[in-house]
Amino acid sequence: MDSTPLRDLVVLGAVAFFITALSDRFRFPPLVGLLVTGVLLGPAGFSIVESSVSIRLLAELGITLLLFTLGLEFSLHALWQTRKLSLLGGTLQIGTTVLFASLLWLFWQRAPIPEAVGVGLIAALSSTAVGLRLLLEHGDLAAPHGRAAFSVLLFQDAAVAPIFLLLQLLGDVQHGGVWKLLRSFALLLGAAVVLFISLRLLIGLLVQVLRLSVSREALLFMGLTIGIGAALLSHMLGLSAALGAFIAGLLLSGLRERYRLMATVEPFRDAFSSLFFLSVGLLLTPAFFQEASTVFIVAGILFGGKLLIVFGLLRAFRYPARVALLTGLLLASVGEFAIVGFSLGASHGLFRPDLLQFGSGVVALTMLSSTVLYTVLRKYRLAFPSAAPPERRTEGHVLIIGYGITGQTIHAAVKAAGLPYAIMELNPFTAARLEEAGEPVIHGDCTDEKSLRRAGADRAAIIVVAISDTLLLPKAVGILRSLNPSAFLAVRTRFVAHIEPLYAAGASVVVAEEFEATLYLLALLLRHLGVPEERIGALQEHFRAQHYELFQKQLLDTAP
């Protein structure tokens, strides 16, 4: 069948529409469907679509916008909080994976040492696109494993440019490569400084112009200009285009327009990043099946090895095993930059030209494995024991589980009232900070009975559960109720739809942010209309008492 870029884009757009619609209806991860469909549509399948320059360009645009919006969502303060895991953990992850993958390739293929090291460098990079897309789809970016995975992915993106320079060096090492390496790193440092200063000046100018208008179109074009322009400038300076887009988003994250900008750019990000996952499947040709068994074996060994490396590193950082496992699954794939790395290495004589085909197969399989296994294990939540300090013998106290905004507020109130209390927190850095401040904190998983007993959950008079993981809440509440049948168990959740399962699990009272925010907004509106405070209070209590019937009926009426 004749193929043109426009026809191919129409086919891919239609396929992406059906895959995402069906995935939402039947609850399977869209990434799986997009990757598999890309293989079926491409040369390795029915040869309906070719991997044209236009498609690859739009796919790269999706990755650029993905990193740009990620930068918008994070602040420099948040990055500073993860510096220990990002710098130390990222360095250890890359170094250990390079050693593992290089030795694997050296003994498996009897390859030259420079080629083996090059393969190791490429294999060390995880898929930012897959990891972040999974975190965004499941709302896990703020979860402990989400923050841990993001910290390492951020370091990996910063390491892309040096790794590409090393690939060039390994290919040219017999032709004055050492001097070329020193020169390249000097240029890299200068390029990073130029990039940062240029983006600061450009963004400052565009933001001043933007504030002269409230136009949504002006906001959209500013976002696209900054995101794509930063990627282009970064690429021209010899740095990773994705890193430039991320830095641009990060510089914009402190602006009051950040949320409007995110809402404007996100539809484009989602559409174009979907094309990226389709395009990965299009890279495979019929020659792939001639060495498919080797590709599957290498992909499996690499995936398992990277998973074990990340799992071990996070356990060494005192993360619970469940968090370490989920983070490992997010980072076990071989990244999208591997395809660029294989092309770059081949152009410098480091790799054989056919290695791009082999590498693309490994990339696709590890991405697919990461997506499926993360989705499955996240849903079923294997429970692991967590390392924790010696058991505290507090009794009749208030146990605060989760030290976010809710936990911090309750902690301050309980402490001011002079009541005995204990805190349980999953994030090791937050727990360490509280311990340094002399607070009675237990670092552990709220679904692990041993950790809960160390925190005195079986002896507490009041237990407040304020964790961000809504899927884990019913399980945690059930375990807490079985440990302490007489405790007053207060649970905070996000949505009204979660209230009944939590009461069924054993909660004494459930506060839904969605519902309480509605009541607060109602009070503000009535107060603005001059309704007496007594009447406002009565209406709030009426709706609070009737919230089951009111919202459950609404859920039933709107259910498909």
C-alpha positions as CSV (number, residue, x, y, z in Angstrom):
1,M,0.0,0.0,0.0
2,D,1.3,3.4,-0.9
3,S,2.3,5.5,2.0
4,T,2.4,9.3,2.5
5,P,3.2,11.2,5.7
6,L,-0.3,12.8,5.8
7,R,-2.1,9.5,5.3
8,D,0.2,7.8,7.9
9,L,-0.6,10.6,10.4
10,V,-4.4,10.1,9.8
11,V,-4.0,6.3,10.4
12,L,-1.9,6.8,13.5
13,G,-4.3,9.5,14.8
14,A,-7.3,7.2,14.3
15,V,-5.5,4.3,16.0
16,A,-4.4,6.4,18.9
17,F,-8.0,7.5,19.4
18,F,-9.4,4.0,19.4
19,I,-6.6,2.6,21.7
20,T,-7.0,5.4,24.3
21,A,-10.8,5.2,24.2
22,L,-10.8,1.4,24.6
23,S,-8.1,1.5,27.3
24,D,-10.2,3.9,29.4
25,R,-13.3,1.7,28.9
26,F,-11.7,-1.7,29.6
27,R,-9.1,-0.4,32.2
28,F,-5.9,-1.5,30.4
29,P,-2.8,0.7,30.1
30,P,-2.8,2.7,26.8
31,L,0.9,2.4,26.5
32,V,0.7,-1.3,26.0
33,G,-1.9,-0.9,23.2
34,L,0.2,1.9,21.5
35,L,3.4,-0.1,21.5
36,V,1.8,-3.3,20.2
37,T,-0.2,-1.5,17.6
38,G,2.9,0.3,16.4
39,V,4.6,-3.0,15.7
40,L,1.5,-4.3,13.9
41,L,1.2,-1.3,11.7
42,G,4.9,-1.1,10.9
43,P,7.2,-3.1,8.7
44,A,7.4,-6.0,11.2
45,G,3.6,-6.3,11.0
46,F,1.2,-5.4,8.1
47,S,3.4,-2.6,6.7
48,I,0.5,-0.1,6.8
49,V,2.5,2.8,8.1
50,E,6.2,3.8,7.6
51,S,8.3,5.5,10.2
52,S,8.7,8.7,8.3
53,V,10.6,11.8,9.2
54,S,7.3,13.7,9.9
55,I,6.1,11.0,12.4
56,R,9.5,11.0,14.2
57,L,9.4,14.8,14.3
58,L,6.0,14.8,16.0
59,A,7.0,12.0,18.3
60,E,10.1,14.0,19.4
61,L,7.8,17.0,19.9
62,G,5.7,15.0,22.3
63,I,8.7,14.1,24.4
64,T,9.8,17.7,24.4
65,L,6.4,18.9,25.7
66,L,6.3,16.0,28.2
67,L,9.6,17.3,29.8
68,F,8.4,20.9,29.5
69,T,5.2,20.3,31.5
70,L,7.1,18.2,34.0
71,G,9.4,21.1,34.7
72,L,6.3,23.3,35.2
73,E,4.9,20.9,37.8
74,F,8.1,20.8,39.9
75,S,9.8,23.6,41.8
76,L,13.4,24.2,42.6
77,H,12.5,23.6,46.2
78,A,11.2,20.2,45.4
79,L,14.3,19.3,43.4
80,W,16.5,20.4,46.3
81,Q,14.6,18.1,48.6
82,T,15.5,15.1,46.4
83,R,19.2,16.1,45.9
84,K,20.5,13.1,47.9
85,L,18.7,10.5,45.8
86,S,19.0,12.4,42.6
87,L,22.8,13.0,42.7
88,L,24.1,10.0,44.7
89,G,21.4,7.5,43.8
90,G,21.4,8.5,40.1
91,T,25.2,8.2,39.9
92,L,25.2,4.8,41.6
93,Q,22.3,3.6,39.3
94,I,24.1,4.6,36.1
95,G,27.5,3.4,37.2
96,T,26.2,0.0,38.4
97,T,24.0,-0.5,35.3
98,V,26.9,0.4,32.9
99,L,29.1,-2.2,34.6
100,F,26.4,-4.9,34.5
101,A,25.3,-4.2,30.9
102,S,28.8,-3.9,29.6
103,L,29.9,-7.2,31.0
104,L,26.7,-8.8,29.7
105,W,27.4,-7.6,26.2
106,L,31.1,-8.3,26.4
107,F,30.7,-12.0,27.2
108,W,27.4,-12.6,25.3
109,Q,28.5,-11.1,22.0
110,R,32.3,-11.3,22.4
111,A,32.2,-7.6,21.5
112,P,35.2,-5.2,21.6
113,I,35.5,-3.4,24.9
114,P,34.6,0.1,23.5
115,E,31.4,-1.3,22.0
116,A,30.5,-3.1,25.2
117,V,31.0,0.1,27.2
118,G,28.9,2.0,24.7
119,V,26.0,-0.5,25.0
120,G,26.3,-0.3,28.8
121,L,26.1,3.5,28.7
122,I,22.9,3.4,26.5
123,A,21.3,0.6,28.7
124,A,21.8,2.7,31.8
125,L,19.3,5.3,30.7
126,S,15.7,4.5,31.6
127,S,12.7,5.7,29.6
128,T,11.6,9.1,30.8
129,A,8.6,9.0,28.5
130,V,7.3,5.6,29.9
131,G,8.1,6.4,33.6
132,L,6.5,9.8,33.6
133,R,3.6,8.8,31.5
134,L,2.8,6.0,33.9
135,L,3.2,8.3,36.9
136,L,0.9,10.9,35.4
137,E,-1.7,8.4,34.3
138,H,-2.0,6.9,37.7
139,G,-1.6,10.1,39.7
140,D,1.6,8.8,41.4
141,L,4.0,11.7,40.8
142,A,3.6,12.8,44.4
143,A,3.8,9.3,45.8
144,P,7.1,8.1,47.4
145,H,8.0,5.9,44.5
146,G,7.0,8.6,42.1
147,R,9.3,11.1,43.7
148,A,12.1,8.6,43.9
149,A,11.7,7.6,40.2
150,F,11.6,11.2,39.1
151,S,14.8,12.1,41.0
152,V,16.7,9.4,39.2
153,L,15.1,10.2,35.8
154,L,16.0,13.8,36.2
155,F,19.7,12.9,36.9
156,Q,19.6,10.6,33.9
157,D,18.3,13.3,31.6
158,A,21.1,15.6,32.8
159,A,23.6,12.7,32.0
160,V,22.3,12.2,28.4
161,A,24.7,14.8,26.9
162,P,27.8,13.5,28.7
163,I,26.9,9.9,27.7
164,F,26.5,10.9,24.0
165,L,29.9,12.7,24.2
166,L,31.4,9.4,25.6
167,L,29.8,7.5,22.7
168,Q,31.5,9.8,20.3
169,L,34.8,9.4,22.2
170,L,34.6,5.6,22.2
171,G,34.2,5.7,18.4
172,D,37.0,8.2,17.8
173,V,39.4,7.1,20.6
174,Q,42.0,5.9,18.2
175,H,42.1,9.3,16.5
176,G,43.0,11.8,19.2
177,G,39.9,11.0,21.3
178,V,41.3,12.0,24.7
179,W,41.9,15.6,23.6
180,K,38.5,15.6,21.8
181,L,36.9,14.4,25.1
182,L,38.5,17.3,27.1
183,R,37.5,19.8,24.5
184,S,33.9,18.5,24.4
185,F,33.4,18.6,28.2
186,A,34.7,22.2,28.2
187,L,32.3,23.1,25.5
188,L,29.5,21.3,27.4
189,L,30.1,23.4,30.5
190,G,30.0,26.6,28.5
191,A,26.9,25.5,26.7
192,A,25.1,24.8,29.9
193,V,25.9,28.3,31.2
194,V,24.8,29.9,27.8
195,L,21.6,27.8,27.9
196,F,20.6,28.9,31.4
197,I,21.3,32.6,30.8
198,S,19.6,32.6,27.4
199,L,16.5,30.9,28.7
200,R,16.3,33.3,31.7
201,L,16.4,36.3,29.4
202,L,14.0,34.9,26.8
203,I,11.5,33.8,29.4
204,G,11.6,37.1,31.2
205,L,10.9,39.0,28.0
206,L,8.1,36.7,26.9
207,V,6.4,36.7,30.3
208,Q,6.4,40.5,30.4
209,V,4.7,40.6,27.0
210,L,2.2,37.9,28.0
211,R,1.0,39.9,31.0
212,L,-0.2,42.6,28.6
213,S,-2.8,40.2,27.4
214,V,-5.2,37.6,28.8
215,S,-5.6,35.8,25.5
216,R,-5.5,32.0,25.8
217,E,-3.9,31.8,22.3
218,A,-1.1,34.1,23.5
219,L,-0.5,31.8,26.4
220,L,-0.4,28.7,24.2
221,F,2.0,30.2,21.7
222,M,4.3,31.4,24.5
223,G,4.4,27.9,26.0
224,L,5.1,26.2,22.7
225,T,7.7,28.8,21.8
226,I,9.5,28.5,25.1
227,G,9.3,24.7,25.3
228,I,10.3,23.9,21.7
229,G,12.7,26.9,21.5
230,A,14.5,25.7,24.7
231,A,14.8,22.2,23.2
232,L,16.2,23.6,20.0
233,L,18.7,25.9,21.7
234,S,19.8,23.0,24.0
235,H,20.3,20.7,20.9
236,M,22.2,23.4,19.1
237,L,24.5,23.8,22.1
238,G,25.2,20.0,22.1
239,L,23.0,19.3,25.1
240,S,19.9,17.0,25.4
241,A,16.8,18.7,23.8
242,A,14.7,17.1,26.6
243,L,16.9,18.7,29.2
244,G,16.5,22.1,27.7
245,A,12.7,21.7,27.7
246,F,12.7,20.6,31.3
247,I,14.9,23.6,32.4
248,A,12.6,26.0,30.6
249,G,9.6,24.5,32.4
250,L,11.4,24.7,35.7
251,L,12.2,28.4,35.2
252,L,8.5,29.0,34.5
253,S,7.4,27.0,37.6
254,G,7.5,30.0,39.9
255,L,5.1,32.1,37.8
256,R,1.5,32.6,38.7
257,E,0.6,31.6,35.1
258,R,2.0,28.1,35.5
259,Y,-1.3,26.3,36.0
260,R,-3.0,28.1,33.0
261,L,0.1,27.3,30.9
262,M,0.0,23.6,31.9
263,A,-3.7,23.3,31.1
264,T,-3.1,24.9,27.7
265,V,-0.1,22.8,26.7
266,E,-1.2,19.4,28.1
267,P,-3.5,18.3,25.2
268,F,-0.7,18.8,22.7
269,R,1.7,16.9,25.0
270,D,-0.6,13.9,25.4
271,A,-1.4,13.7,21.6
272,F,2.2,13.9,20.4
273,S,3.7,11.7,23.2
274,S,1.2,9.0,22.1
275,L,2.7,9.2,18.6
276,F,6.1,8.5,20.2
277,F,5.0,5.2,21.6
278,L,3.5,4.2,18.2
279,S,6.7,5.3,16.4
280,V,8.8,2.9,18.6
281,G,6.9,0.0,17.2
282,L,7.3,1.3,13.7
283,L,11.1,1.0,14.0
284,L,11.0,-2.8,13.9
285,T,11.4,-4.5,10.5
286,P,10.9,-8.2,9.4
287,A,14.6,-8.8,10.1
288,F,13.8,-8.4,13.8
289,F,12.1,-11.8,13.9
290,Q,15.3,-13.5,12.6
291,E,17.0,-12.7,15.9
292,A,13.8,-12.3,18.0
293,S,14.8,-15.0,20.5
294,T,18.1,-13.2,21.3
295,V,16.3,-9.9,21.6
296,F,13.8,-11.4,24.1
297,I,16.6,-13.0,26.2
298,V,18.7,-9.8,26.3
299,A,15.7,-7.6,27.0
300,G,14.7,-10.0,29.9
301,I,18.2,-10.0,31.4
302,L,18.6,-6.3,31.1
303,F,15.1,-5.6,32.5
304,G,15.7,-8.0,35.5
305,G,19.2,-6.7,36.1
306,K,18.1,-3.0,36.1
307,L,15.2,-3.8,38.4
308,L,17.4,-5.6,40.9
309,I,19.9,-2.7,40.8
310,V,17.3,0.0,41.5
311,F,15.6,-2.2,44.2
312,G,18.9,-2.8,46.0
313,L,19.9,0.9,45.8
314,L,16.6,2.1,47.3
315,R,16.7,-0.5,50.0
316,A,20.2,0.8,50.8
317,F,18.6,4.3,51.0
318,R,16.1,2.8,53.6
319,Y,13.1,2.9,51.3
320,P,10.4,0.2,52.0
321,A,10.6,-2.8,49.7
322,R,7.3,-2.0,48.1
323,V,8.4,1.5,47.1
324,A,11.8,0.1,45.9
325,L,10.0,-2.5,43.7
326,L,7.7,0.0,42.1
327,T,10.5,2.5,41.5
328,G,12.6,-0.4,40.0
329,L,9.8,-1.2,37.6
330,L,9.5,2.4,36.5
331,L,13.3,2.6,35.8
332,A,13.9,-1.0,34.4
333,S,13.1,-0.1,30.8
334,V,15.7,1.0,28.3
335,G,15.0,4.6,27.4
336,E,14.0,6.3,24.2
337,F,17.4,8.0,24.0
338,A,18.9,4.5,23.3
339,I,17.6,4.8,19.7
340,V,19.4,8.1,19.3
341,G,22.5,6.7,21.0
342,F,22.7,3.6,18.7
343,S,22.5,5.9,15.6
344,L,25.1,8.2,17.0
345,G,27.5,5.3,17.9
346,A,27.0,3.8,14.4
347,S,27.9,7.1,12.7
348,H,31.2,7.2,14.7
349,G,32.0,3.6,13.9
350,L,31.3,2.3,17.5
351,F,28.4,0.1,16.6
352,R,27.4,-2.1,13.7
353,P,24.6,-0.5,11.6
354,D,22.3,-3.5,12.3
355,L,22.6,-2.9,16.1
356,L,20.0,-0.1,15.8
357,Q,17.4,-2.8,14.8
358,F,18.4,-5.0,17.7
359,G,18.4,-2.1,20.2
360,S,15.0,-0.9,19.0
361,G,13.6,-4.4,19.8
362,V,15.1,-4.4,23.3
363,V,13.8,-0.8,23.9
364,A,10.2,-1.8,22.8
365,L,10.2,-5.0,24.9
366,T,11.5,-3.4,28.1
367,M,9.0,-0.5,27.7
368,L,6.2,-2.9,27.3
369,S,7.4,-5.0,30.4
370,S,7.7,-1.9,32.5
371,T,4.2,-0.7,31.6
372,V,2.5,-4.1,32.2
373,L,4.3,-5.1,35.4
374,Y,4.0,-1.6,37.0
375,T,0.3,-1.4,36.3
376,V,-0.3,-4.9,37.6
377,L,1.8,-4.7,40.8
378,R,0.6,-1.2,41.6
379,K,-3.0,-2.5,41.5
380,Y,-2.4,-5.5,43.7
381,R,0.1,-3.9,46.1
382,L,2.4,-6.7,47.4
383,A,3.1,-6.0,51.0
384,F,6.7,-6.1,52.3
385,P,8.2,-5.7,55.8
386,S,9.8,-2.3,56.3
387,A,13.0,-1.6,58.2
388,A,12.2,0.7,61.2
389,P,13.7,1.8,64.5
390,P,13.0,-0.1,67.7
391,E,9.4,-0.2,68.8
392,R,8.1,2.7,70.9
393,R,5.9,1.8,73.8
394,T,3.6,4.8,73.7
395,E,0.0,4.0,74.7
396,G,-3.3,5.9,74.5
397,H,-1.6,8.3,72.0
398,V,-2.6,10.0,68.7
399,L,-1.0,8.2,65.8
400,I,-0.6,10.4,62.7
401,I,0.1,8.3,59.5
402,G,1.3,10.5,56.6
403,Y,3.1,13.8,57.1
404,G,1.7,15.9,54.3
405,I,-0.3,19.1,54.9
406,T,-3.0,17.3,56.8
407,G,-0.5,15.4,58.9
408,Q,1.5,18.5,59.7
409,T,-1.6,20.5,60.7
410,I,-2.8,17.8,63.1
411,H,0.7,17.3,64.5
412,A,0.9,21.0,65.3
413,A,-2.5,21.0,67.0
414,V,-1.9,17.8,69.0
415,K,1.6,19.0,70.1
416,A,0.1,22.4,71.2
417,A,-2.5,20.6,73.2
418,G,0.2,18.6,75.0
419,L,-1.2,15.2,74.0
420,P,1.0,12.2,73.5
421,Y,1.5,11.4,69.8
422,A,3.6,9.5,67.3
423,I,4.1,10.0,63.5
424,M,4.5,7.3,60.8
425,E,6.0,8.5,57.5
426,L,7.0,6.5,54.4
427,N,9.3,9.1,52.9
428,P,12.8,8.4,54.4
429,F,14.0,12.0,54.0
430,T,10.9,13.4,55.8
431,A,11.2,10.8,58.5
432,A,15.0,11.5,59.0
433,R,14.2,15.3,59.2
434,L,11.6,14.7,61.9
435,E,13.9,12.3,63.8
436,E,16.6,15.0,63.8
437,A,14.1,17.4,65.2
438,G,13.4,15.0,68.1
439,E,10.0,14.0,67.0
440,P,8.6,10.5,67.8
441,V,8.6,9.2,64.2
442,I,8.6,5.8,62.7
443,H,9.7,5.3,59.1
444,G,7.6,2.5,57.6
445,D,4.8,1.3,55.4
446,C,1.2,1.6,56.8
447,T,0.3,-1.7,55.3
448,D,3.0,-3.6,57.2
449,E,1.8,-4.8,60.6
450,K,5.3,-4.9,62.1
451,S,5.8,-1.2,61.3
452,L,2.4,-0.3,62.6
453,R,3.0,-2.1,65.9
454,R,6.3,-0.3,66.2
455,A,4.4,3.0,65.9
456,G,1.9,1.8,68.5
457,A,-1.1,1.4,66.2
458,D,-2.4,-1.4,68.4
459,R,-2.2,0.8,71.5
460,A,-3.3,4.2,70.1
461,A,-6.5,6.0,71.3
462,I,-6.8,7.9,68.0
463,I,-5.4,7.1,64.6
464,V,-5.4,9.7,61.8
465,V,-4.6,8.3,58.3
466,A,-3.7,11.1,55.8
467,I,-1.7,9.4,53.1
468,S,-1.8,10.4,49.4
469,D,-2.2,6.9,48.0
470,T,-6.0,6.5,47.7
471,L,-5.7,2.9,46.3
472,L,-3.9,1.9,49.5
473,L,-6.3,3.5,51.9
474,P,-8.9,0.6,52.3
475,K,-6.2,-2.0,52.9
476,A,-4.4,0.2,55.4
477,V,-7.7,1.0,57.3
478,G,-8.6,-2.7,57.4
479,I,-5.2,-3.6,58.9
480,L,-5.4,-0.8,61.4
481,R,-8.9,-1.8,62.5
482,S,-7.8,-5.5,63.0
483,L,-4.9,-4.3,65.1
484,N,-6.9,-1.9,67.2
485,P,-10.7,-2.5,67.3
486,S,-11.3,0.2,69.8
487,A,-9.4,3.1,68.4
488,F,-11.1,6.2,66.9
489,L,-9.9,5.8,63.3
490,A,-10.1,9.1,61.2
491,V,-9.3,8.9,57.5
492,R,-8.8,11.6,55.0
493,T,-9.5,10.9,51.3
494,R,-9.7,12.9,48.2
495,F,-13.1,11.9,46.7
496,V,-16.6,11.2,47.9
497,A,-16.7,7.9,45.9
498,H,-14.0,6.5,48.3
499,I,-16.0,7.1,51.5
500,E,-18.2,4.0,51.6
501,P,-15.3,1.5,51.0
502,L,-13.3,3.2,53.8
503,Y,-16.3,3.0,56.3
504,A,-16.7,-0.7,55.2
505,A,-13.0,-1.3,56.0
506,G,-13.4,0.0,59.5
507,A,-13.0,3.8,59.6
508,S,-14.7,5.7,62.4
509,V,-15.0,8.9,60.4
510,V,-14.0,9.7,56.8
511,V,-13.4,13.2,55.6
512,A,-13.4,13.7,51.8
513,E,-11.6,16.8,50.5
514,E,-14.0,17.0,47.6
515,F,-17.0,17.1,49.9
516,E,-15.6,19.5,52.6
517,A,-14.3,21.9,49.9
518,T,-17.9,22.0,48.5
519,L,-19.3,22.8,51.9
520,Y,-16.7,25.5,52.4
521,L,-17.5,27.0,49.0
522,L,-21.2,26.9,49.9
523,A,-20.6,28.8,53.1
524,L,-18.6,31.5,51.3
525,L,-21.4,32.0,48.7
526,L,-24.1,32.1,51.3
527,R,-22.1,34.5,53.5
528,H,-21.6,36.8,50.4
529,L,-25.4,36.8,49.9
530,G,-26.0,37.9,53.5
531,V,-27.4,34.6,54.9
532,P,-27.1,34.5,58.7
533,E,-24.3,32.4,60.2
534,E,-26.8,30.2,62.1
535,R,-28.6,29.3,58.8
536,I,-25.3,28.6,57.1
537,G,-24.2,26.3,59.8
538,A,-27.5,24.5,59.8
539,L,-27.3,24.0,56.0
540,Q,-23.8,22.7,56.3
541,E,-24.8,20.2,58.9
542,H,-27.8,19.1,56.9
543,F,-25.7,18.4,53.8
544,R,-23.0,16.7,55.8
545,A,-25.6,14.4,57.4
546,Q,-27.2,13.7,54.0
547,H,-24.0,13.3,52.0
548,Y,-24.3,9.6,51.5
549,E,-27.7,9.8,49.9
550,L,-26.9,12.9,47.9
551,F,-23.6,11.9,46.4
552,Q,-24.3,8.2,46.1
553,K,-27.4,9.0,44.1
554,Q,-25.3,11.3,41.9
555,L,-22.7,8.5,41.3
556,L,-25.4,6.0,40.4
557,D,-27.1,8.5,38.0
558,T,-23.9,9.3,36.2
559,A,-22.5,5.7,36.1
560,P,-22.2,4.2,32.6
